[in-house]
Amino acid sequence: MSTAGAAKQAILLGNLLKQKSVPKELGVQYKQYILKNMLLNMNKLKAQQSQANKFIPEIRRQHFNKATNLQSPNDLAMFNHQVFKFNKHDEINSVILDRQVAKLIKQFLNVSVTMKGDKTAANNSKASAGVDKKSICPIYISEPVFKHSTTEVEVSFYYYNNFPDSSGRTPNVYYNEDAKYYVPIVNKLFNTLCGTTDKGGLANTFEEYYGKKVRIVPKKLIYPQNNNVIFAKYLSNQAQKNASYLKNIPRTLSRCMPNIADETAAIDYNLKLIGSAEDKIAKVVSQSKNSLSGSLDLSKIYGSDYKNISKRLVMFKYLIGAQVIAKGRSPAKAAISRAQKSKSFRGTFRNKVYNSNVLSNQYKLNHLKSNITVHNSPFVTKFGKFNVGVKSNYL
């Protein structure tokens, strides 16, 4: 019986019970029969609804982010653990071990080097605004990626630090001559981390747990905005040191990406492709001149097509969109008891950069939703908790 039928029976029964004089043909047994049928039908409807509610979460889980939210972050596309085991128990143990190793690497690189500022630069009125007597330079690292094979385990991660170069200076802070000696200290730190079996180090210790060769590959970034995790940690660290830094985030984002993000990135990347193609042609021509026959084989130039272009050359090269949300208690002012929230946006989250061509069709550059990532970096001060969230879009 449908819901409408049960409702009609309930109305009929209510009208019968409200009547002071019940007809003789409708006795007490008939009223009990109507009430019993109505309760049975209500129980059936309740059971059907509960059974349908069990399948609704499963249907939502299957169809979530399949064809609707194309520009939402897709965490499944970022594989931090690439492992295949025939036994499910061994696979779980490998993932647990990977997480423990990742925590150990983060803790090992959780160091900050305190440097003394240059007195000559501090005396200069123009440069004194960006110079501190003591400047702390932490090492920012991204989430490690583990790639398991039959013979070895490769652990790769990106890192960024604001240490001075060989000239003893950084873009914002000037250091004295003693600051140059901090660079070998950091090199020794990474040598201890990435040391092989011959040199010793943490990689040798990890081999005892994995039972195979472990290779740690750190990749240094020139700019912090090249990785969203590092970018969020960098902004969070700057906000801890200087609360007014959050007001300058829009200016920072404008320096991180071009003014016309889509067109500039596309033109720049196309010029790089043209330059690489010209280098390839010049190389083939020089090889043909040096050969005995001297004939030019054009198939070596046009036969490769775009299939030999690595995906690393295509993705994550340009920051074309960034959104920074900072909210929480003020990290510097105790008088402000309310939680503050500031939002800065720059660029675009639309990945339709290229027109219809071979390169776009090969790598699906029009819908790279895996390039949109989100990372939060909270910290606690004496005034309360503060969080800096970064949503970035890379090409």
C-alpha positions as CSV (number, residue, x, y, z in Angstrom):
1,M,0.0,0.0,0.0
2,S,1.3,3.5,-0.8
3,T,1.7,6.4,1.5
4,A,-1.5,8.0,0.2
5,G,-3.5,4.8,0.9
6,A,-2.2,4.7,4.5
7,A,-3.0,8.4,5.0
8,K,-6.6,7.8,3.8
9,Q,-7.0,4.9,6.2
10,A,-5.7,7.1,9.0
11,I,-8.2,9.9,8.2
12,L,-11.0,7.3,7.9
13,L,-10.1,5.8,11.3
14,G,-9.8,9.2,12.9
15,N,-13.3,10.2,11.6
16,L,-14.8,6.9,12.9
17,L,-13.2,7.3,16.3
18,K,-14.4,10.9,16.6
19,Q,-18.0,9.9,16.0
20,K,-20.1,9.6,19.2
21,S,-22.5,7.1,17.7
22,V,-20.8,4.3,15.7
23,P,-22.9,2.5,13.1
24,K,-24.0,-1.0,14.1
25,E,-22.4,-2.6,11.1
26,L,-19.0,-1.3,12.2
27,G,-18.2,-3.0,15.5
28,V,-15.1,-3.0,17.6
29,Q,-13.4,-5.8,15.8
30,Y,-13.6,-4.0,12.4
31,K,-12.0,-0.9,14.0
32,Q,-9.2,-3.1,15.4
33,Y,-8.8,-4.6,11.9
34,I,-8.4,-1.2,10.3
35,L,-5.9,-0.1,12.9
36,K,-3.9,-3.2,12.5
37,N,-3.6,-2.9,8.7
38,M,-2.6,0.8,9.1
39,L,0.2,-0.1,11.5
40,L,1.5,-2.9,9.2
41,N,1.6,-0.6,6.2
42,M,3.4,2.1,8.2
43,N,6.0,-0.5,9.3
44,K,6.5,-1.6,5.7
45,L,7.0,2.0,4.5
46,K,9.5,2.6,7.3
47,A,11.5,-0.6,6.4
48,Q,11.6,0.4,2.7
49,Q,12.9,3.9,3.6
50,S,15.6,2.5,5.9
51,Q,16.6,0.1,3.2
52,A,16.9,2.9,0.6
53,N,18.9,5.0,3.0
54,K,21.6,2.3,3.2
55,F,22.3,2.6,-0.6
56,I,22.3,6.4,-0.7
57,P,25.8,6.9,0.8
58,E,27.2,4.2,-1.4
59,I,25.7,5.9,-4.5
60,R,27.0,9.3,-3.5
61,R,30.5,7.8,-2.8
62,Q,30.6,6.2,-6.3
63,H,29.5,9.3,-8.2
64,F,31.3,11.9,-6.1
65,N,33.7,14.1,-8.1
66,K,33.1,12.0,-11.3
67,A,31.5,14.5,-13.6
68,T,30.2,17.4,-11.5
69,N,32.9,19.1,-9.5
70,L,35.6,19.1,-12.2
71,Q,37.6,21.9,-10.6
72,S,37.5,20.5,-7.0
73,P,40.7,19.1,-5.5
74,N,41.3,15.4,-6.3
75,D,43.4,13.8,-3.6
76,L,43.3,10.4,-5.3
77,A,45.4,11.7,-8.1
78,M,48.3,12.5,-5.8
79,F,49.8,9.1,-5.1
80,N,52.2,9.4,-2.1
81,H,52.5,5.6,-1.8
82,Q,53.1,3.6,-5.0
83,V,53.3,-0.1,-3.9
84,F,51.9,-3.4,-5.1
85,K,51.7,-6.5,-3.0
86,F,49.9,-9.8,-3.6
87,N,49.1,-9.9,0.1
88,K,46.8,-7.3,1.6
89,H,48.5,-7.6,5.0
90,D,51.9,-6.9,3.5
91,E,50.6,-3.9,1.6
92,I,49.2,-2.4,4.8
93,N,52.5,-2.9,6.6
94,S,54.4,-1.2,3.8
95,V,52.1,1.8,3.9
96,I,52.5,2.0,7.7
97,L,56.3,1.8,7.4
98,D,56.2,4.5,4.7
99,R,54.3,6.8,7.0
100,Q,56.8,6.3,9.9
101,V,59.7,7.0,7.5
102,A,58.0,10.1,6.3
103,K,57.6,11.4,9.9
104,L,61.2,10.6,10.6
105,I,62.4,12.5,7.6
106,K,60.3,15.5,8.5
107,Q,61.6,15.4,12.1
108,F,65.2,15.1,10.9
109,L,64.9,18.1,8.7
110,N,63.0,20.2,11.2
111,V,65.9,22.4,11.9
112,S,66.4,26.2,11.9
113,V,69.7,27.9,11.4
114,T,70.0,31.3,13.1
115,M,72.2,33.7,11.2
116,K,73.7,37.0,12.3
117,G,72.8,40.0,10.2
118,D,75.4,42.0,8.4
119,K,76.3,45.2,10.3
120,T,77.3,47.1,7.2
121,A,73.9,46.4,5.6
122,A,72.1,47.1,8.8
123,N,73.7,50.5,9.0
124,N,72.3,51.4,5.6
125,S,68.9,53.1,5.9
126,K,67.6,51.6,2.7
127,A,68.6,48.0,3.5
128,S,67.9,48.1,7.3
129,A,64.2,47.5,6.8
130,G,64.8,44.0,5.5
131,V,67.7,43.0,7.8
132,D,67.4,41.5,11.2
133,K,70.1,41.0,13.7
134,K,69.1,37.3,13.9
135,S,67.3,35.6,11.0
136,I,66.0,32.1,11.3
137,C,66.1,30.0,8.1
138,P,64.0,26.8,8.4
139,I,64.0,24.0,5.8
140,Y,60.6,23.5,4.2
141,I,59.8,20.1,2.8
142,S,56.9,18.6,0.9
143,E,55.1,15.3,1.4
144,P,57.5,12.4,0.6
145,V,56.5,10.1,-2.3
146,F,57.4,6.4,-2.0
147,K,57.9,4.3,-5.1
148,H,58.3,0.6,-4.3
149,S,59.9,-1.9,-6.8
150,T,61.2,-5.4,-6.5
151,T,64.7,-4.3,-5.8
152,E,64.6,-0.8,-4.2
153,V,62.4,1.9,-2.6
154,E,62.7,5.4,-3.9
155,V,61.8,8.2,-1.5
156,S,61.6,11.7,-3.2
157,F,60.5,15.0,-1.8
158,Y,60.9,18.7,-2.6
159,Y,62.6,21.1,-0.2
160,Y,63.2,24.9,0.0
161,N,65.4,27.0,2.3
162,N,66.3,30.6,2.4
163,F,70.0,30.0,2.9
164,P,72.4,32.3,1.2
165,D,74.2,31.3,-2.0
166,S,77.9,31.2,-2.6
167,S,78.0,35.0,-2.7
168,G,76.6,35.2,0.8
169,R,73.3,36.9,0.1
170,T,69.7,36.2,-0.5
171,P,67.1,38.3,-2.4
172,N,65.8,39.9,0.9
173,V,68.5,39.6,3.5
174,Y,72.2,40.4,3.4
175,Y,74.7,38.4,5.5
176,N,78.3,38.7,6.4
177,E,81.1,36.4,5.4
178,D,80.5,34.0,8.2
179,A,77.1,33.1,6.7
180,K,78.8,31.2,3.9
181,Y,79.8,28.4,6.2
182,Y,76.2,27.4,6.9
183,V,75.9,26.0,3.4
184,P,78.3,23.1,4.0
185,I,76.5,22.4,7.3
186,V,73.2,21.9,5.3
187,N,75.0,19.8,2.7
188,K,76.3,17.5,5.5
189,L,72.8,17.2,6.8
190,F,71.5,16.0,3.5
191,N,74.5,13.7,3.1
192,T,73.6,12.1,6.4
193,L,70.0,11.7,5.3
194,C,70.7,10.4,1.8
195,G,73.9,8.4,2.6
196,T,74.1,5.0,0.8
197,T,75.4,1.7,2.2
198,D,79.0,2.8,1.5
199,K,78.8,6.2,3.1
200,G,76.4,5.3,5.9
201,G,73.4,7.4,7.0
202,L,69.6,7.1,7.5
203,A,69.2,5.4,4.1
204,N,71.3,2.5,5.3
205,T,69.1,2.2,8.4
206,F,65.9,2.2,6.3
207,E,67.3,-0.7,4.3
208,E,67.2,-2.9,7.4
209,Y,63.5,-2.3,7.8
210,Y,62.5,-2.6,4.1
211,G,64.8,-5.5,3.3
212,K,65.9,-3.8,0.0
213,K,67.8,-0.8,-1.2
214,V,66.5,2.6,-0.2
215,R,67.3,5.7,-2.3
216,I,66.4,9.1,-1.0
217,V,66.1,11.8,-3.6
218,P,65.7,15.4,-2.3
219,K,64.8,18.0,-5.0
220,K,65.5,21.6,-4.2
221,L,63.1,24.3,-5.3
222,I,64.1,27.8,-6.2
223,Y,60.8,29.4,-5.3
224,P,58.5,28.3,-2.5
225,Q,55.4,28.7,-4.6
226,N,56.4,25.8,-6.8
227,N,54.8,23.4,-4.3
228,N,51.6,24.0,-2.4
229,V,52.7,22.3,0.8
230,I,55.9,24.3,1.0
231,F,54.1,27.5,0.0
232,A,51.6,27.0,2.9
233,K,54.4,26.3,5.4
234,Y,56.3,29.3,4.1
235,L,53.4,31.7,4.5
236,S,52.6,30.3,7.9
237,N,56.1,30.8,9.1
238,Q,56.2,34.3,7.8
239,A,52.9,35.1,9.6
240,Q,54.3,33.8,12.8
241,K,57.3,36.1,12.6
242,N,55.4,39.2,11.4
243,A,51.6,39.5,11.7
244,S,51.5,42.3,9.2
245,Y,52.9,39.9,6.6
246,L,49.3,38.6,5.9
247,K,48.4,42.0,4.5
248,N,51.1,41.7,1.9
249,I,50.0,38.3,0.7
250,P,48.2,39.8,-2.4
251,R,51.4,41.6,-3.3
252,T,53.3,38.3,-2.8
253,L,51.0,36.4,-5.0
254,S,51.3,39.0,-7.7
255,R,55.0,38.5,-7.8
256,C,54.7,34.7,-7.8
257,M,52.7,34.5,-11.1
258,P,52.4,36.6,-14.2
259,N,49.8,39.3,-14.6
260,I,48.1,37.5,-17.5
261,A,48.6,34.0,-16.2
262,D,47.0,31.9,-18.9
263,E,48.4,33.7,-22.0
264,T,51.8,34.4,-20.6
265,A,52.3,30.8,-19.4
266,A,51.1,29.4,-22.7
267,I,53.3,31.6,-24.8
268,D,56.3,31.0,-22.6
269,Y,55.8,27.3,-22.7
270,N,55.3,27.2,-26.4
271,L,58.5,29.2,-26.9
272,K,60.3,26.6,-24.8
273,L,58.9,23.8,-27.0
274,I,59.9,25.6,-30.1
275,G,63.4,26.1,-28.7
276,S,63.8,22.4,-27.8
277,A,62.6,21.5,-31.3
278,E,65.1,23.8,-32.9
279,D,67.9,22.3,-30.8
280,K,66.8,18.8,-31.9
281,I,66.9,19.8,-35.5
282,A,70.3,21.4,-35.2
283,K,71.6,18.3,-33.5
284,V,70.3,16.0,-36.2
285,V,71.8,18.3,-38.9
286,S,75.2,18.3,-37.2
287,Q,75.1,14.5,-36.9
288,S,74.2,14.1,-40.6
289,K,77.1,16.4,-41.6
290,N,79.5,14.4,-39.6
291,S,78.3,11.1,-41.0
292,L,79.9,9.4,-44.0
293,S,76.8,9.6,-46.2
294,G,76.0,13.2,-45.4
295,S,72.3,12.6,-46.0
296,L,69.7,14.3,-43.7
297,D,67.3,11.9,-42.1
298,L,64.1,13.9,-41.4
299,S,62.4,11.0,-39.8
300,K,64.5,11.4,-36.7
301,I,63.0,14.9,-36.3
302,Y,59.4,14.3,-37.0
303,G,59.1,10.7,-36.0
304,S,59.3,11.4,-32.3
305,D,56.2,13.6,-32.2
306,Y,54.9,14.6,-28.8
307,K,54.9,11.2,-27.2
308,N,58.5,11.5,-26.0
309,I,57.8,14.7,-24.1
310,S,57.8,13.8,-20.4
311,K,54.9,14.7,-18.2
312,R,57.3,16.3,-15.8
313,L,58.0,18.9,-18.5
314,V,54.3,19.6,-18.9
315,M,52.8,19.7,-15.4
316,F,53.6,21.7,-12.3
317,K,55.8,24.3,-14.0
318,Y,53.6,27.4,-13.6
319,L,51.5,28.7,-10.7
320,I,48.5,30.1,-12.5
321,G,46.1,30.4,-9.6
322,A,46.4,30.7,-5.8
323,Q,44.0,31.3,-3.0
324,V,45.2,32.0,0.6
325,I,42.8,31.9,3.6
326,A,44.2,33.0,6.9
327,K,41.8,32.7,9.9
328,G,42.0,32.5,13.7
329,R,43.2,34.6,16.6
330,S,45.6,37.4,15.8
331,P,49.1,36.1,16.2
332,A,50.4,39.5,17.5
333,K,47.5,41.5,19.2
334,A,46.1,40.1,22.4
335,A,43.4,42.8,22.6
336,I,41.5,41.4,19.7
337,S,39.5,38.6,21.1
338,R,37.5,37.8,17.9
339,A,38.7,35.4,15.3
340,Q,39.9,37.2,12.1
341,K,39.7,35.9,8.6
342,S,41.4,37.2,5.5
343,K,41.1,35.8,1.9
344,S,43.4,36.6,-1.0
345,F,42.9,35.3,-4.5
346,R,45.1,35.7,-7.6
347,G,45.0,34.1,-11.0
348,T,42.6,31.4,-12.1
349,F,41.6,27.8,-11.4
350,R,40.6,27.3,-15.0
351,N,43.0,25.0,-16.8
352,K,41.9,25.7,-20.3
353,V,45.1,27.2,-21.6
354,Y,45.9,25.6,-24.8
355,N,43.8,25.2,-28.0
356,S,43.0,22.0,-29.6
357,N,46.3,20.5,-30.7
358,V,48.4,17.3,-30.4
359,L,49.9,18.4,-27.1
360,S,46.6,19.2,-25.5
361,N,45.0,16.0,-26.7
362,Q,48.0,13.9,-25.6
363,Y,48.1,15.1,-22.0
364,K,44.6,16.4,-21.5
365,L,45.7,19.9,-20.4
366,N,42.2,21.3,-20.6
367,H,41.0,19.3,-17.5
368,L,43.9,18.7,-15.2
369,K,42.0,18.8,-11.9
370,S,44.7,16.9,-10.2
371,N,46.9,20.0,-10.4
372,I,44.5,21.8,-8.0
373,T,45.7,21.0,-4.4
374,V,44.9,22.3,-0.9
375,H,47.1,22.3,2.2
376,N,46.6,23.8,5.6
377,S,49.4,24.8,8.0
378,P,48.1,25.7,11.5
379,F,50.2,27.0,14.4
380,V,49.4,27.9,18.0
381,T,50.5,31.2,19.6
382,K,50.0,32.5,23.1
383,F,46.9,34.3,21.9
384,G,45.2,31.3,20.3
385,K,45.3,29.1,17.2
386,F,45.9,30.4,13.7
387,N,45.6,28.6,10.4
388,V,46.9,29.4,6.9
389,G,45.3,27.5,4.1
390,V,46.6,27.5,0.5
391,K,44.7,26.4,-2.6
392,S,46.9,26.4,-5.6
393,N,46.6,25.6,-9.3
394,Y,49.6,24.5,-11.3
395,L,50.2,24.0,-15.0
